Amino acid sequence: MIRNVFVVLLMIACVGCVEEADKPAAKEGFFYVQPGETVKPQEGTSWRKFKEAGISLQIPKGWIVEEFKSPSGEIVKVSADSTYKVGLTVNVIKDVTSKTGISADLYALKLYKEYVSNVKSIVYNTLKKEDHFTKVKWKVIKDMPEHPGIEFTVRVSAIADRINDVLYIYIFGSPTETYDKNWKIGEKIFTPLLIHPEKI
């Protein structure tokens, strides 16, 4: 009963989210890859596997890559340069229920509610269920405390694996002024998102 009430409250917080029809996950740009299966990288990138996080990303040539642990899980950062104004951050949270007290899909909705509470505007948001995934996506305009005086456009995809209780959070950000140009490269990192099937 408590879970059902919590779901309703979080769905109200996501008013305006467009729930899309189920589609094969592979066609949506994130998918499990079976052992021995390969995917050709897009031009100007090469695949790099992050074993601890349980993911692979297409890394643009010359971009800076960092991988480290946080109290919540594994973090991978891919940045265009040392200013860290343009790039992707991936946070992989394992055993979400034991760490947060709620399931991975509910936590994804909770993150959405918290994230959009302090932004200039919401460009779009969507909520979609595919197989055992729940995917919450949003794009916002916001300020970044670490870069005062610069407006940023940020795209977020929170992918909850409801069976394995893992949440994958992908965040791509760029100064709004140059976002369209930077997204042409950033999209190669952001999609497709290759999630390995091995138990993390």
Secondary structure, DSSP 4 states (H G I P E B T S, - for coil): -HHHHHHHHHHHHTTTPEEEPP--GGGGTEEE--TT---PPPTTEEEEEETTTTEEEEEETT-EEEEEE-SSEEEEEEESSTT-SSEEEEEEE-SHHHHHSS-HHHHHHHHHHHHGGG-SEEEEEEEEEETTEEEEEEEEEEE-TTSTT-EEEEEEEEEEETTTTEEEEEEEEEEGGGHHHHHHHHHHHHSSEEE--S--
